[in-house]
Amino acid sequence: MAIKVRGSRGKLSLYKRVPARYRAIAPRKFVWVALHTDSFSLAQRKADAVWSEMIEAWEAKLAGDATDAGERFQAARDLATARGFQFLPVNKVAQVPLTELRDRMMAVPMREDGPDMIEAAALLGGAKEPALTVSKALDAYWQLAREKTLGKSPDQLRRWRNPRIKAVTNFIDVVGDKALSEISADDMLDFRTWWLDRIEAGDVGPGSANKDLIHLGEVLKTVNRMKRLGLTLPLDGLSFKEGEAGQRPPFSSDWIRDRLLAKGALDGLNSEARAILLAMVNTGARPSEIANLTTDRIRLEDEVAHISIEGEGRQLKTTHARRVIPLCGVSLEAMRAHPGGFPRYRDKPGLSATVNKYLRENGLAETPQHTMYSLRHSFEDRMIAAGVDDRIRRDLFGHRLDRKRYGKGATLEHLQGIVQALAF
């Protein structure tokens, strides 16, 4: 790298050979870059930054030769920035003041065969923004919707992403990877008809179809709004009418006592899955809440043994889910056997599938509709039958109270007495 005087005014310039990587896009083997100073010490300090800017501009021009439309457009934006201008589409360039238009035109370097067309496209707005397809919209969605992922654990994030990926994949399989601006009402009706055919064939229920439509709509609407595309997407009036929502039935107390807690009934389950199931019996906690307990949240040595459901490291289902639950009966014994928690299932999938399969295959599901989650409903039914106050029930369950909460609520000792009376 050489710094030399150039011209009659004594100003210094950087004189340097163009690296071989950029020979195809640079018009000369050597470049002169004005440093706008006659001070050698200042010129030396400026030279590295000026050369870095040259490299960035050449890299942007190389990217401008890419075959991918998205890469070419981004390269044009980067090149315009490197030249000191904001990239504008050609219709906007036509509206800038004449002085800026002149500066943009003068900044386009000339080659032996005419203007440098890559530079011209960047500075004069000739680069065209590629159409945003459905698949590209999904790629953009993850960043645009990142606020929805705050606080989610890796497994929660996986379960949040997968249905959205599935919905977009289904749409592309049926309609094609169309540009968002080209999605028509007919396209959406074709997609709806595809789901209707599956519903009529008994492959899925209306609820599954509606979830897919909701996830697809969420992706497209978010991208349309956040990217300010201004599109009118034909997403209304597509949902299917659902029958009465199915609710998991509770296990009866007799079934819990005589079948689930019968000697040896759960011996075929691995110890962690068995303990989580038993912990649910007298806590009513969600399977995932128990599976993700850490050592410091399992408080067996306190005056009232209890678990603390907190959101550290993962996102709670609702803002009301943070709570403490006393441990009694078989649930206390299960947690004593696993004071360090359940690493096999902590933030990992597979718990519900393992337990529910075991219950079905061993005749422990009271009906085909019963699952391990039914224990949560059973615990609530036992509290209702015992006349437990509504606020206490909701506090134990992590449910929202339909009125303002006053005071701190029941103490752990009070909660322990209530749960002990219901416990197996």
C-alpha positions as CSV (number, residue, x, y, z in Angstrom):
1,M,0.0,0.0,0.0
2,A,1.5,3.3,-1.1
3,I,0.5,6.9,-0.3
4,K,1.5,9.3,-3.0
5,V,1.0,12.9,-3.9
6,R,-1.2,13.2,-6.9
7,G,-2.0,16.4,-8.8
8,S,-0.7,19.9,-8.6
9,R,-2.4,20.7,-5.3
10,G,-0.2,18.4,-3.2
11,K,-3.1,16.2,-2.0
12,L,-2.3,12.6,-1.0
13,S,-3.9,9.5,-2.5
14,L,-3.8,5.8,-1.9
15,Y,-2.2,3.9,-4.7
16,K,-2.7,0.1,-4.6
17,R,-2.9,-2.9,-6.9
18,V,-6.3,-4.4,-7.3
19,P,-6.4,-7.9,-5.8
20,A,-6.8,-10.8,-8.3
21,R,-10.2,-11.7,-6.8
22,Y,-11.7,-8.4,-8.1
23,R,-10.0,-8.1,-11.5
24,A,-13.2,-9.1,-13.3
25,I,-15.1,-6.2,-11.9
26,A,-12.4,-3.5,-11.5
27,P,-11.6,-1.6,-14.7
28,R,-7.9,-1.1,-13.9
29,K,-5.0,-3.1,-12.4
30,F,-4.1,-0.3,-10.0
31,V,-6.4,2.2,-8.2
32,W,-5.9,5.7,-7.0
33,V,-8.1,6.7,-4.0
34,A,-8.1,10.3,-2.8
35,L,-7.5,10.7,0.9
36,H,-8.3,14.4,0.9
37,T,-5.4,15.6,3.0
38,D,-1.8,16.7,2.6
39,S,-0.7,15.3,5.9
40,F,1.1,12.0,5.7
41,S,0.3,11.0,9.3
42,L,-3.4,11.6,8.7
43,A,-3.3,9.9,5.3
44,Q,-1.7,6.8,6.9
45,R,-4.5,6.7,9.5
46,K,-7.2,7.0,6.9
47,A,-5.7,4.6,4.4
48,D,-6.8,1.3,6.1
49,A,-10.4,2.5,6.4
50,V,-10.5,3.7,2.8
51,W,-9.1,0.4,1.5
52,S,-11.7,-1.5,3.6
53,E,-14.5,0.5,2.0
54,M,-13.1,-0.3,-1.4
55,I,-13.0,-4.1,-0.6
56,E,-16.6,-3.9,0.7
57,A,-17.7,-2.2,-2.5
58,W,-16.0,-4.8,-4.7
59,E,-17.5,-7.6,-2.7
60,A,-20.9,-6.1,-3.2
61,K,-20.2,-5.9,-7.0
62,L,-19.2,-9.5,-7.0
63,A,-22.4,-10.4,-5.3
64,G,-24.2,-8.3,-7.9
65,D,-23.1,-10.9,-10.5
66,A,-24.9,-13.7,-8.5
67,T,-27.6,-15.6,-10.2
68,D,-29.9,-15.5,-7.2
69,A,-32.3,-12.5,-7.5
70,G,-32.3,-11.9,-3.8
71,E,-28.6,-11.9,-3.6
72,R,-28.3,-9.4,-6.5
73,F,-30.8,-7.1,-5.0
74,Q,-29.1,-7.1,-1.6
75,A,-25.8,-6.6,-3.3
76,A,-27.2,-3.5,-5.0
77,R,-28.3,-2.1,-1.7
78,D,-24.9,-2.7,-0.1
79,L,-23.1,-1.2,-3.1
80,A,-25.2,2.0,-2.9
81,T,-24.4,2.3,0.8
82,A,-20.7,1.7,0.1
83,R,-20.8,4.6,-2.4
84,G,-22.5,6.9,0.1
85,F,-26.1,6.7,-1.2
86,Q,-29.3,5.2,0.0
87,F,-30.6,2.6,-2.4
88,L,-33.8,3.8,-4.1
89,P,-35.9,2.2,-6.8
90,V,-35.7,3.9,-10.1
91,N,-39.1,5.7,-9.7
92,K,-37.8,7.2,-6.5
93,V,-34.5,8.1,-8.0
94,A,-36.4,10.1,-10.6
95,Q,-37.9,12.2,-7.8
96,V,-34.7,13.2,-6.0
97,P,-33.3,16.8,-6.3
98,L,-31.3,17.4,-9.4
99,T,-28.1,17.8,-7.5
100,E,-28.4,14.4,-5.9
101,L,-29.4,12.9,-9.3
102,R,-26.2,14.4,-10.8
103,D,-24.1,13.1,-7.9
104,R,-25.5,9.6,-8.4
105,M,-24.8,9.7,-12.2
106,M,-21.3,11.1,-11.7
107,A,-20.6,8.3,-9.2
108,V,-21.2,5.6,-11.8
109,P,-17.7,4.7,-13.0
110,M,-17.0,4.4,-16.8
111,R,-15.4,1.3,-18.3
112,E,-13.9,1.1,-21.8
113,D,-17.2,-0.2,-23.1
114,G,-19.5,2.2,-21.3
115,P,-20.9,2.7,-17.8
116,D,-20.4,0.0,-15.2
117,M,-23.9,-1.5,-15.3
118,I,-23.7,-3.1,-11.8
119,E,-22.8,0.3,-10.3
120,A,-25.5,2.0,-12.4
121,A,-28.1,-0.5,-11.2
122,A,-27.2,0.2,-7.6
123,L,-26.9,4.0,-7.8
124,L,-29.8,4.7,-10.2
125,G,-32.3,2.1,-8.9
126,G,-32.1,-0.4,-11.8
127,A,-31.9,-3.4,-9.5
128,K,-35.3,-4.9,-9.1
129,E,-36.5,-6.3,-5.7
130,P,-37.3,-10.0,-6.2
131,A,-40.8,-11.2,-5.6
132,L,-41.3,-12.5,-2.0
133,T,-42.5,-16.1,-2.3
134,V,-44.3,-18.0,0.4
135,S,-41.1,-20.0,1.3
136,K,-39.1,-16.8,1.5
137,A,-41.8,-15.3,3.7
138,L,-41.4,-18.1,6.1
139,D,-37.7,-17.5,6.2
140,A,-38.3,-13.8,7.0
141,Y,-41.0,-14.6,9.5
142,W,-38.7,-16.1,12.1
143,Q,-36.8,-12.8,12.5
144,L,-39.9,-10.6,12.2
145,A,-41.8,-12.7,14.9
146,R,-38.9,-13.1,17.3
147,E,-40.8,-11.4,20.1
148,K,-43.0,-14.5,20.2
149,T,-40.1,-16.7,21.0
150,L,-38.7,-14.7,24.0
151,G,-38.3,-16.9,27.0
152,K,-39.0,-20.2,25.1
153,S,-36.7,-23.1,25.7
154,P,-35.2,-25.0,22.7
155,D,-38.0,-27.6,22.9
156,Q,-40.7,-25.0,23.2
157,L,-39.2,-23.2,20.2
158,R,-39.2,-26.4,18.2
159,R,-42.9,-27.1,19.0
160,W,-43.7,-23.5,18.1
161,R,-41.9,-23.6,14.8
162,N,-43.0,-27.0,13.5
163,P,-46.7,-26.3,12.9
164,R,-45.9,-23.1,11.0
165,I,-43.4,-25.0,8.9
166,K,-46.0,-27.6,8.3
167,A,-48.7,-25.1,7.3
168,V,-46.5,-23.4,4.8
169,T,-45.2,-26.7,3.4
170,N,-48.8,-27.9,2.9
171,F,-49.8,-24.7,1.1
172,I,-46.8,-24.9,-1.2
173,D,-47.5,-28.6,-2.0
174,V,-51.1,-27.7,-2.9
175,V,-50.8,-24.2,-4.5
176,G,-47.1,-23.8,-5.2
177,D,-44.5,-21.4,-4.0
178,K,-46.2,-18.3,-5.3
179,A,-45.2,-14.7,-4.7
180,L,-47.3,-13.2,-1.9
181,S,-48.5,-10.5,-4.3
182,E,-49.9,-13.2,-6.6
183,I,-51.9,-15.3,-4.0
184,S,-55.5,-15.1,-5.1
185,A,-58.8,-16.0,-3.5
186,D,-59.0,-19.0,-5.8
187,D,-55.6,-20.2,-4.4
188,M,-56.9,-20.0,-0.9
189,L,-60.1,-21.8,-1.8
190,D,-58.1,-24.5,-3.5
191,F,-56.1,-25.0,-0.3
192,R,-59.3,-25.0,1.8
193,T,-60.8,-27.7,-0.6
194,W,-57.7,-29.8,-0.1
195,W,-58.3,-29.7,3.6
196,L,-62.1,-30.4,3.1
197,D,-61.2,-33.5,1.1
198,R,-59.1,-34.8,4.0
199,I,-61.8,-34.0,6.5
200,E,-64.4,-35.9,4.5
201,A,-62.0,-38.8,4.2
202,G,-61.7,-39.0,7.9
203,D,-58.0,-38.3,7.9
204,V,-58.2,-35.2,10.1
205,G,-60.8,-33.2,12.0
206,P,-61.9,-29.6,11.3
207,G,-59.7,-28.4,14.2
208,S,-56.5,-29.6,12.5
209,A,-57.5,-27.9,9.3
210,N,-58.3,-24.7,11.1
211,K,-54.9,-24.7,13.0
212,D,-53.1,-25.0,9.7
213,L,-55.1,-22.1,8.2
214,I,-54.4,-20.0,11.3
215,H,-50.7,-20.7,11.2
216,L,-50.4,-20.0,7.5
217,G,-52.4,-16.8,7.9
218,E,-50.2,-15.7,10.9
219,V,-47.0,-16.1,8.8
220,L,-48.3,-14.2,5.8
221,K,-50.0,-11.4,7.7
222,T,-46.9,-10.8,9.9
223,V,-44.6,-10.6,6.9
224,N,-47.1,-8.4,5.0
225,R,-47.4,-6.0,8.0
226,M,-43.8,-6.0,9.2
227,K,-42.3,-5.6,5.7
228,R,-44.9,-2.9,4.9
229,L,-45.9,-4.7,1.7
230,G,-49.4,-3.2,1.7
231,L,-50.9,-6.4,0.2
232,T,-54.6,-7.4,0.6
233,L,-54.3,-11.1,1.4
234,P,-57.4,-13.2,0.8
235,L,-57.3,-15.0,4.2
236,D,-60.8,-14.3,5.6
237,G,-63.8,-16.8,5.7
238,L,-61.7,-20.0,5.3
239,S,-62.2,-21.7,8.6
240,F,-64.3,-24.8,9.1
241,K,-67.1,-25.1,11.6
242,E,-66.1,-27.3,14.5
243,G,-68.4,-29.3,16.7
244,E,-68.4,-29.1,20.5
245,A,-64.8,-28.9,21.6
246,G,-63.6,-32.2,23.0
247,Q,-62.4,-32.1,26.6
248,R,-60.2,-34.7,28.1
249,P,-62.3,-36.6,30.6
250,P,-61.0,-36.9,34.2
251,F,-60.0,-40.2,35.7
252,S,-62.4,-41.3,38.4
253,S,-61.1,-41.5,41.9
254,D,-61.9,-45.3,41.9
255,W,-59.9,-45.7,38.8
256,I,-56.9,-43.9,40.2
257,R,-56.9,-45.8,43.4
258,D,-57.7,-49.3,42.1
259,R,-56.0,-49.3,38.7
260,L,-53.3,-46.6,38.4
261,L,-52.0,-47.0,41.9
262,A,-52.5,-50.8,42.1
263,K,-49.3,-52.6,43.1
264,G,-47.0,-53.0,40.0
265,A,-49.4,-51.3,37.6
266,L,-46.8,-48.7,36.6
267,D,-43.7,-50.8,36.9
268,G,-43.3,-51.1,33.1
269,L,-42.7,-47.3,32.8
270,N,-39.2,-45.9,33.1
271,S,-38.7,-44.4,36.6
272,E,-38.8,-40.8,35.5
273,A,-42.0,-41.1,33.5
274,R,-43.6,-43.0,36.3
275,A,-42.6,-40.4,38.9
276,I,-44.0,-37.5,36.7
277,L,-47.3,-39.3,36.4
278,L,-47.5,-39.9,40.1
279,A,-46.5,-36.3,40.8
280,M,-49.5,-35.2,38.8
281,V,-52.0,-37.2,40.9
282,N,-51.9,-34.8,43.9
283,T,-50.6,-31.6,42.3
284,G,-52.7,-31.2,39.1
285,A,-49.6,-29.8,37.5
286,R,-49.0,-30.0,33.8
287,P,-46.7,-32.8,32.6
288,S,-44.3,-30.3,31.1
289,E,-44.2,-28.3,34.4
290,I,-43.1,-31.3,36.4
291,A,-40.7,-32.6,33.7
292,N,-38.9,-29.3,33.7
293,L,-38.5,-28.9,37.4
294,T,-34.9,-28.3,38.5
295,T,-33.3,-29.2,41.8
296,D,-33.8,-25.7,43.3
297,R,-37.5,-25.9,42.4
298,I,-38.0,-29.2,44.3
299,R,-38.1,-28.2,47.9
300,L,-38.4,-31.4,49.9
301,E,-36.6,-30.1,53.0
302,D,-38.8,-27.1,53.6
303,E,-41.3,-27.1,56.5
304,V,-43.9,-27.8,53.8
305,A,-42.5,-29.9,51.0
306,H,-43.5,-28.3,47.7
307,I,-42.6,-27.6,44.1
308,S,-42.2,-24.2,42.6
309,I,-43.4,-23.7,39.0
310,E,-41.4,-20.9,37.6
311,G,-40.5,-19.7,34.1
312,E,-36.7,-19.6,34.3
313,G,-35.2,-21.1,31.1
314,R,-38.6,-21.6,29.5
315,Q,-41.8,-19.8,28.8
316,L,-44.8,-20.6,31.1
317,K,-48.1,-21.3,29.5
318,T,-49.7,-18.2,31.0
319,T,-48.7,-15.4,33.3
320,H,-50.7,-17.0,36.0
321,A,-48.9,-20.3,35.8
322,R,-46.1,-19.2,38.3
323,R,-47.1,-20.8,41.6
324,V,-46.1,-23.2,44.4
325,I,-47.9,-26.5,45.1
326,P,-47.5,-28.6,48.3
327,L,-46.5,-32.2,47.9
328,C,-48.6,-34.9,49.5
329,G,-49.2,-38.7,49.3
330,V,-47.9,-40.5,46.3
331,S,-46.8,-37.3,44.7
332,L,-44.5,-36.5,47.6
333,E,-43.0,-40.0,47.4
334,A,-42.4,-39.7,43.7
335,M,-40.6,-36.4,44.1
336,R,-38.5,-37.8,46.9
337,A,-37.3,-40.5,44.5
338,H,-36.2,-37.8,42.1
339,P,-34.9,-34.8,44.1
340,G,-32.8,-33.7,41.1
341,G,-35.7,-33.6,38.7
342,F,-36.1,-35.4,35.4
343,P,-33.2,-34.9,33.0
344,R,-34.5,-37.5,30.6
345,Y,-37.6,-35.3,29.8
346,R,-36.3,-31.8,30.7
347,D,-37.0,-29.7,27.7
348,K,-37.3,-32.8,25.6
349,P,-40.3,-34.3,23.7
350,G,-41.6,-37.8,24.2
351,L,-43.0,-37.9,27.7
352,S,-46.7,-37.8,26.8
353,A,-46.3,-40.2,24.0
354,T,-44.5,-42.7,26.2
355,V,-47.0,-42.5,29.1
356,N,-50.1,-42.5,27.0
357,K,-49.0,-45.5,25.0
358,Y,-48.2,-47.4,28.2
359,L,-51.7,-46.5,29.6
360,R,-53.4,-47.7,26.5
361,E,-51.4,-50.9,26.0
362,N,-51.8,-51.9,29.7
363,G,-55.5,-51.3,30.1
364,L,-54.9,-48.3,32.3
365,A,-56.8,-45.7,30.3
366,E,-60.3,-45.5,31.7
367,T,-61.6,-44.8,28.2
368,P,-59.9,-44.3,24.8
369,Q,-60.2,-40.5,25.4
370,H,-58.2,-40.6,28.7
371,T,-54.6,-39.5,28.7
372,M,-52.1,-38.6,31.4
373,Y,-53.4,-35.1,31.3
374,S,-56.7,-36.4,32.6
375,L,-55.1,-36.5,36.0
376,R,-55.0,-32.7,36.0
377,H,-58.8,-32.6,35.5
378,S,-59.3,-35.3,38.1
379,F,-57.5,-33.2,40.7
380,E,-59.6,-30.2,39.9
381,D,-62.8,-32.3,40.2
382,R,-61.7,-33.6,43.6
383,M,-61.2,-30.0,44.8
384,I,-64.6,-28.9,43.5
385,A,-66.3,-31.9,45.2
386,A,-64.6,-30.9,48.4
387,G,-65.8,-27.4,48.2
388,V,-62.4,-25.8,47.8
389,D,-62.6,-22.0,47.4
390,D,-62.4,-20.9,43.7
391,R,-59.4,-18.7,44.2
392,I,-57.4,-21.4,45.9
393,R,-58.3,-23.8,43.1
394,R,-57.2,-21.3,40.5
395,D,-54.0,-20.5,42.4
396,L,-53.1,-24.2,42.6
397,F,-53.9,-24.7,38.9
398,G,-52.2,-21.6,37.6
399,H,-55.5,-20.3,36.1
400,R,-56.6,-16.7,35.8
401,L,-59.0,-15.4,38.4
402,D,-62.1,-13.7,36.9
403,R,-61.9,-10.9,39.5
404,K,-59.1,-8.9,41.0
405,R,-56.8,-10.7,43.4
406,Y,-56.6,-9.1,46.9
407,G,-54.0,-10.2,49.5
408,K,-51.4,-12.9,49.2
409,G,-53.8,-15.8,49.1
410,A,-53.5,-19.0,51.1
411,T,-50.3,-19.9,52.9
412,L,-48.4,-23.1,52.0
413,E,-49.6,-24.6,55.3
414,H,-53.2,-23.9,54.4
415,L,-52.7,-25.4,50.9
416,Q,-51.0,-28.4,52.3
417,G,-54.1,-29.1,54.5
418,I,-56.4,-28.9,51.6
419,V,-54.3,-31.1,49.3
420,Q,-53.7,-33.6,52.0
421,A,-57.4,-34.2,52.4
422,L,-57.7,-35.0,48.7
423,A,-54.5,-36.9,48.3
424,F,-54.0,-40.6,47.4
